[in-house]
């Protein structure tokens, strides 16, 4: 099936996100729009597009009654939940600009973001988020109202969602079409969102994204026929991150329903109940699922483990032959059908049994992990983009997918590779710039409108982009050899099902070392099988048995690498990296400088004689 790269849809795009949403409500009124967990977590509530439209209309009118002006900022400090979506859509329809705040952001940084954005109103999820704002109220004088989803109200500065809607009712009673008039007046170039990047060092930067950027993102997916209104999405990604936000724009364009629950620990259980047809996720989710399934089968041992391993040998060979255009022998087909019934169908059932594909983004996905899922009949499409490109800039297609690449540039977008290998992109999705940071904007956007991504990559003869590493993460050993750490790190995580993080270090050193953390769930399972059940994580990972296990995987890794890339020494840390400790971003990227700084003495020890 030929892939549509026609960009003529850009001329027919909705004017802005507000109109895109209101048009969707008119077209799909009685169809399901969202479902979300009930109060007692004993089921799911469901709402139609018309119900969403009515509530958003009231909330948007409430914002207008509070005096919100065009492009004025409204913060949302909350985890992923249905109310986050309502708040964002209300801001869009009121002509404001959503400003994102991760719920894990500390009080100081929350106040910095709200003040830097000059927010007029802030949606705060609960009492914890309200407390952060109260603690710094004198630093955020522009905030006239805080609207809480589930927190305690005070009838003055802090009000509830229904209080906001009642304010809107009064305005709508006088001017029923107040929201529609504002929506129709919003220019495509108007500011829609300020997304503050979590960053790996320093203060977060506010990325200014226009309405046309988000509308384009959704319409580019719709134009390629990847998704339609018959699909069902499961959404857990942080909505303060562009990957989560862009999936809302895609939903508005394509019209599918979304089941939404931001609790990461509930993902697998929710997939079994919701039975979605697709989901977006960071690579760590796939690595963790792969590791858990593999180690569970290893624990079974005996015939079950042998069948499992043989099934994936057969599955990988069948898929390899298909990709190469070679025929699949009859005997291999028979084996594959048998293993599909015995093994692969059970793997698919863990994810609900209806998944057409997953979309992986926010970091590099290891090719071996993607191929492993594919062998089980679960397609993982890798994409690529940045906050500065409203998330999506490239994506593989179900009918045209190359493992190890991030696919083609979106229709209407452009890409070129600079002399030093940096990936440059241009298109309707590229940001206006960084908020209040003209110097940083000039560094990222050149005079011709090309965004310098900071990533190193290459285009193959078919136009598929392969990302090799972050430009700033590349380092050179004292022997003059360049090292791309992420390529080494992802290989280890594919080899070792117990791995959580693997951080390669070696800039200006004479050899490469690594910091390793193990997945707590996997460690707990291993401990139960090796006479250490109930022992603390630190004790288990330091045990002789676990150290021998890790050493074996490092040896396997080194056998794949060039001599100068091999990991000569390593340390298994006594804790996993976490968002709460500031070592991971909310999208699960490692904050490399933070981790290296926190473990400076450990690293120095690896280089001492």
Secondary structure, DSSP 4 states (H G I P E B T S, - for coil): -------GGGGG--SSHHHHHHHHHHHHTTSEEEEEE-TTSSSEEEEEHHHHHHHHHHHHHHHHHTTPPTT-EEEEE--SSHHHHHHHHHHHHTT-EEEEE-TTS-HHHHHHHHHHHT-SEEEE-SHHHHHHHHHTGGG-TT--EEEESSS---SSSEEEHHHHHHHHHHHHHH-TTHHHHHHHH--TTSEEEEEEP--SSSS--EEEEEHHHHHHHHHHHHHTTS--TT-EEEE-S-TTSHHHHHHHHHHHHH--EEEE---GGGHHHHHHHH--SEEEE-HHHHHHHHHHHHHHHHHH-HHHHHHHHHHHHHHHHHHHHHHHT----HHHHHHHHHHIIIIIHHHHHHTTS--SEEEE-SSPPPHHHHHHHHHTT--EEEEE--GGGTS-SEE-BTTB--TTS--EEPTT-EEEE-TTSEEEEESTTS-SEETT-HHHHHHHB-TTS-EEEEEEEEE-TTS-EEEEEETTT-EE-TTS-EE-HHHHHHHHHHH-TTEEEEEEE-TTSSSEEEEEEE-HHHHHHHHHHTT-TT--HHHHHHSHHHHHHHHHHHHHHHHHS-GGGSEEEEEE-SS---TTTTSB-TT--B-HHHHHHHTHHHHHHHH--
